[in-house]
Amino acid sequence: MTTLWEAFLGLPVLARVTVATGFVCGLLGGVVGLLVGLDANPGTAWFAVIELGLPSSVAGCFLGFFAGLAWIGLKNRKRS
């Protein structure tokens, strides 16, 4: 059985960049959501984590996908 880190490293570069960027952006969005939620209404702060963390994660995946495409394109351009 492989660990999560080994499975992550086994992914192609584009998928690895997409997953990593989505994770980091989702984590940052969740922290911001928690802070905003605690400031607005502490009883419903966890909903703010989801409301800001989930869209941040999706946006991060798109950002990472296009950054990965650019990285692969630049890498291939240097070879030719």
DOVO-551638 format. One record per residue (C-alpha): residue in three letters; residue number from 1; z, x, y. Coordinates in steps of 0.02 Angstrom, whole numbers. Example, Ala and Ser with C-alpha at 12.3 -4.5 7.8 and 13.67 -1.06 7.14 Angstrom:
<nodes>
NODE, ALA, 1, 390, 615, -225
NODE, SER, 2, 357, 684, -53
</nodes>
This chain:
<nodes>
NODE, MET, 1, 0, 0, 0
NODE, THR, 2, -51, 71, 168
NODE, THR, 3, 55, 65, 322
NODE, LEU, 4, 1, -23, 480
NODE, TRP, 5, -29, 143, 567
NODE, GLU, 6, -142, 205, 427
NODE, ALA, 7, -239, 42, 431
NODE, PHE, 8, -257, 57, 619
NODE, LEU, 9, -322, 236, 605
NODE, GLY, 10, -445, 179, 472
NODE, LEU, 11, -531, 60, 592
NODE, PRO, 12, -693, 108, 678
NODE, VAL, 13, -675, 176, 855
NODE, LEU, 14, -732, 16, 940
NODE, ALA, 15, -608, -91, 844
NODE, ARG, 16, -469, 35, 871
NODE, VAL, 17, -494, 38, 1060
NODE, THR, 18, -506, -153, 1065
NODE, VAL, 19, -346, -179, 965
NODE, ALA, 20, -248, -47, 1060
NODE, THR, 21, -298, -113, 1231
NODE, GLY, 22, -264, -292, 1181
NODE, PHE, 23, -93, -244, 1116
NODE, VAL, 24, -44, -147, 1271
NODE, CYS, 25, -107, -280, 1391
NODE, GLY, 26, -22, -417, 1291
NODE, LEU, 27, 140, -320, 1291
NODE, LEU, 28, 132, -293, 1480
NODE, GLY, 29, 85, -475, 1508
NODE, GLY, 30, 231, -530, 1401
NODE, VAL, 31, 353, -424, 1500
NODE, VAL, 32, 286, -490, 1665
NODE, GLY, 33, 295, -667, 1594
NODE, LEU, 34, 475, -640, 1544
NODE, LEU, 35, 521, -577, 1717
NODE, VAL, 36, 429, -720, 1804
NODE, GLY, 37, 504, -846, 1683
NODE, LEU, 38, 680, -783, 1708
NODE, ASP, 39, 657, -793, 1895
NODE, ALA, 40, 584, -969, 1891
NODE, ASN, 41, 686, -1055, 1754
NODE, PRO, 42, 786, -953, 1628
NODE, GLY, 43, 789, -1097, 1504
NODE, THR, 44, 600, -1093, 1481
NODE, ALA, 45, 570, -907, 1505
NODE, TRP, 46, 497, -885, 1330
NODE, PHE, 47, 358, -1008, 1371
NODE, ALA, 48, 311, -898, 1518
NODE, VAL, 49, 302, -749, 1400
NODE, ILE, 50, 173, -842, 1296
NODE, GLU, 51, 82, -914, 1448
NODE, LEU, 52, 57, -741, 1525
NODE, GLY, 53, 59, -630, 1371
NODE, LEU, 54, -74, -720, 1270
NODE, PRO, 55, -208, -724, 1406
NODE, SER, 56, -167, -544, 1450
NODE, SER, 57, -193, -496, 1270
NODE, VAL, 58, -362, -583, 1262
NODE, ALA, 59, -416, -505, 1427
NODE, GLY, 60, -359, -336, 1361
NODE, CYS, 61, -463, -358, 1205
NODE, PHE, 62, -618, -392, 1310
NODE, LEU, 63, -578, -244, 1422
NODE, GLY, 64, -550, -132, 1272
NODE, PHE, 65, -709, -191, 1188
NODE, PHE, 66, -815, -146, 1338
NODE, ALA, 67, -721, 17, 1364
NODE, GLY, 68, -753, 60, 1182
NODE, LEU, 69, -937, 20, 1200
NODE, ALA, 70, -947, 132, 1353
NODE, TRP, 71, -855, 270, 1260
NODE, ILE, 72, -974, 260, 1113
NODE, GLY, 73, -1124, 254, 1230
NODE, LEU, 74, -1067, 409, 1325
NODE, LYS, 75, -1030, 499, 1163
NODE, ASN, 76, -1203, 461, 1095
NODE, ARG, 77, -1284, 508, 1260
NODE, LYS, 78, -1207, 682, 1255
NODE, ARG, 79, -1281, 713, 1082
NODE, SER, 80, -1460, 674, 1132
</nodes>
